[in-house]
Amino acid sequence: MDLLFVPVVALALSIDCYAVAVGASVSMTNVSRRQILRTSFSFGLFQFAMPILGWLAGRGFAESIAGFDHWVAFGLLFAIGARMTWKALRRKDDDAKATDTTKGLALLTLSIATSIDALGVGLSAAFVEIKIVTASVIIGAVAFVVTAAGFYLGRKLGHALGKWAELVGGLLLIGIGVRIVLDHLL
């Protein structure tokens, strides 16, 4: 893989980061710069680390997870999306606290879910000549920027959607998980 092709791969890998950032932030009433930075850093870090881990693991590992990696991503996104949806449907008008997906277990889960494809890229990179650390830095940096952009858009959508924002955000996360499974199955 030529290093000139890496930014294209990085952009493709970061599409899930963007979509998850929009879905997560749309449900939050106030998104601070700290939350955007924390999530962008976490997504970028995982997008950076997973290709290296995949590259180190080599071919044997790729074959062992290829059959179910999409189900793992789906499960993680579905769990968080379902929780957000359930909370939104159960919430009374006076209880306006939305799920903060920018910290704790939710952030870790989303970081893993959005970077599983990057693990596969690293596995395939083990069979071609590439500077994996340089490629991973590019992938992580692009994911960071794209995640931040998704948060800014999601924040604007969240204000427009009002009290329905958390429901829409949860359904978006579930939809992203379904899309990942369908992409792998079809």
C-alpha positions as CSV (number, residue, x, y, z in Angstrom):
1,M,0.0,0.0,0.0
2,D,1.4,3.3,-1.1
3,L,1.5,6.1,1.6
4,L,-0.3,8.3,-0.9
5,F,-3.3,6.0,-0.7
6,V,-3.3,6.0,3.1
7,P,-5.3,9.3,3.5
8,V,-8.1,7.8,1.3
9,V,-8.1,4.7,3.6
10,A,-8.1,6.9,6.6
11,L,-11.1,8.9,5.4
12,A,-13.0,5.7,4.7
13,L,-12.2,4.3,8.1
14,S,-13.2,7.6,9.8
15,I,-16.7,7.6,8.3
16,D,-18.0,5.5,11.2
17,C,-16.3,8.0,13.6
18,Y,-18.1,10.8,11.9
19,A,-21.5,9.1,12.0
20,V,-21.1,8.0,15.6
21,A,-20.0,11.5,16.6
22,V,-23.1,13.0,15.0
23,G,-25.4,10.4,16.5
24,A,-23.8,10.8,20.0
25,S,-23.7,14.6,20.0
26,V,-27.1,15.2,18.6
27,S,-28.6,13.9,21.9
28,M,-26.5,16.1,24.1
29,T,-28.0,19.4,25.1
30,N,-24.6,21.1,25.6
31,V,-21.5,19.8,24.0
32,S,-18.3,21.4,25.4
33,R,-15.0,21.7,23.6
34,R,-13.6,19.4,26.3
35,Q,-16.1,16.6,25.4
36,I,-15.3,17.1,21.7
37,L,-11.6,16.9,22.3
38,R,-11.9,13.9,24.6
39,T,-14.0,11.9,22.1
40,S,-11.9,13.0,19.1
41,F,-8.7,12.0,20.9
42,S,-10.1,8.7,22.0
43,F,-11.4,7.8,18.5
44,G,-8.2,9.0,16.9
45,L,-6.1,7.0,19.4
46,F,-8.0,3.8,18.7
47,Q,-7.9,4.4,15.0
48,F,-4.1,4.9,15.3
49,A,-3.6,1.8,17.5
50,M,-5.8,-0.7,15.8
51,P,-3.9,-0.9,12.5
52,I,-0.6,-1.4,14.4
53,L,-2.2,-4.2,16.5
54,G,-3.6,-5.8,13.4
55,W,-0.3,-5.5,11.6
56,L,1.4,-7.2,14.6
57,A,-1.2,-9.9,14.9
58,G,-0.6,-11.1,11.3
59,R,-2.7,-13.4,9.1
60,G,-3.7,-16.0,11.7
61,F,-5.6,-13.5,13.7
62,A,-7.3,-12.0,10.7
63,E,-8.9,-15.3,9.7
64,S,-10.1,-16.0,13.3
65,I,-12.0,-12.7,13.7
66,A,-13.1,-12.0,10.1
67,G,-16.2,-14.0,10.5
68,F,-17.6,-12.0,13.4
69,D,-15.9,-8.6,13.7
70,H,-18.9,-6.9,12.2
71,W,-21.1,-8.5,14.8
72,V,-18.9,-7.1,17.6
73,A,-19.2,-3.6,16.2
74,F,-22.9,-4.0,15.8
75,G,-23.3,-5.3,19.3
76,L,-21.4,-2.4,20.8
77,L,-23.2,0.3,18.8
78,F,-26.6,-1.4,19.4
79,A,-26.1,-1.6,23.2
80,I,-25.3,2.1,23.5
81,G,-28.0,3.1,21.0
82,A,-30.6,1.0,22.6
83,R,-29.8,2.5,26.0
84,M,-30.0,6.0,24.7
85,T,-33.3,5.2,22.9
86,W,-34.8,3.5,26.0
87,K,-33.8,6.5,28.2
88,A,-35.3,8.9,25.7
89,L,-38.6,7.1,25.6
90,R,-38.8,6.7,29.4
91,R,-37.8,10.3,30.2
92,K,-40.4,12.7,31.4
93,D,-40.2,16.3,30.1
94,D,-38.8,17.6,33.4
95,D,-35.9,15.1,33.3
96,A,-33.8,16.5,30.5
97,K,-30.5,14.9,31.2
98,A,-29.1,13.1,28.1
99,T,-26.6,10.3,28.0
100,D,-23.0,11.6,27.9
101,T,-21.2,9.2,25.6
102,T,-18.0,11.2,25.8
103,K,-16.6,9.5,28.9
104,G,-16.3,6.3,30.8
105,L,-17.5,2.9,29.4
106,A,-19.6,4.5,26.7
107,L,-16.6,6.3,25.2
108,L,-14.5,3.2,25.4
109,T,-17.2,1.1,23.8
110,L,-17.7,3.5,20.9
111,S,-13.9,3.9,20.4
112,I,-13.6,0.1,20.0
113,A,-16.7,-0.2,17.8
114,T,-15.5,2.5,15.4
115,S,-12.0,1.2,15.1
116,I,-12.6,-2.5,14.4
117,D,-12.3,-1.9,10.7
118,A,-8.9,-0.3,11.3
119,L,-7.8,-3.5,12.9
120,G,-8.6,-5.3,9.6
121,V,-6.7,-2.7,7.6
122,G,-3.7,-3.4,9.8
123,L,-4.0,-7.1,9.3
124,S,-4.0,-6.7,5.5
125,A,-1.1,-4.2,5.8
126,A,1.0,-7.0,7.3
127,F,1.2,-8.5,3.8
128,V,2.3,-5.5,1.9
129,E,5.2,-3.2,2.3
130,I,4.1,-0.1,4.3
131,K,5.4,2.0,7.1
132,I,2.7,1.0,9.5
133,V,3.5,3.7,12.2
134,T,3.3,6.5,9.6
135,A,0.1,5.1,8.1
136,S,-1.4,4.8,11.6
137,V,-0.5,8.3,12.5
138,I,-2.3,9.5,9.4
139,I,-5.3,7.3,10.1
140,G,-5.5,8.5,13.7
141,A,-5.1,12.2,12.7
142,V,-7.9,12.0,10.1
143,A,-10.2,10.2,12.6
144,F,-9.5,13.0,15.1
145,V,-10.5,15.8,12.7
146,V,-13.5,13.9,11.2
147,T,-14.8,13.1,14.7
148,A,-14.6,16.7,15.8
149,A,-16.4,17.8,12.6
150,G,-19.2,15.2,13.4
151,F,-19.6,16.6,16.9
152,Y,-20.0,20.2,15.6
153,L,-22.6,19.1,13.1
154,G,-24.4,16.9,15.7
155,R,-24.5,19.8,18.2
156,K,-26.3,21.9,15.6
157,L,-28.7,19.1,14.8
158,G,-29.3,18.5,18.5
159,H,-30.4,22.1,19.1
160,A,-32.8,21.8,16.1
161,L,-34.3,18.5,17.3
162,G,-34.9,19.6,20.9
163,K,-36.3,16.9,23.2
164,W,-36.3,14.3,20.4
165,A,-32.5,14.5,20.0
166,E,-31.5,11.6,22.3
167,L,-34.0,9.3,20.6
168,V,-32.7,10.3,17.2
169,G,-29.1,9.8,18.4
170,G,-29.8,6.4,19.8
171,L,-31.5,5.3,16.6
172,L,-28.6,6.7,14.5
173,L,-26.2,4.5,16.5
174,I,-28.3,1.4,16.0
175,G,-28.6,2.3,12.3
176,I,-24.8,2.6,12.0
177,G,-24.4,-0.9,13.6
178,V,-27.0,-2.4,11.2
179,R,-25.2,-0.8,8.3
180,I,-21.9,-2.3,9.4
181,V,-23.4,-5.8,9.5
182,L,-25.2,-5.4,6.2
183,D,-21.9,-4.1,4.5
184,H,-20.2,-7.3,5.7
185,L,-23.0,-9.7,4.9
186,L,-23.9,-8.4,1.4
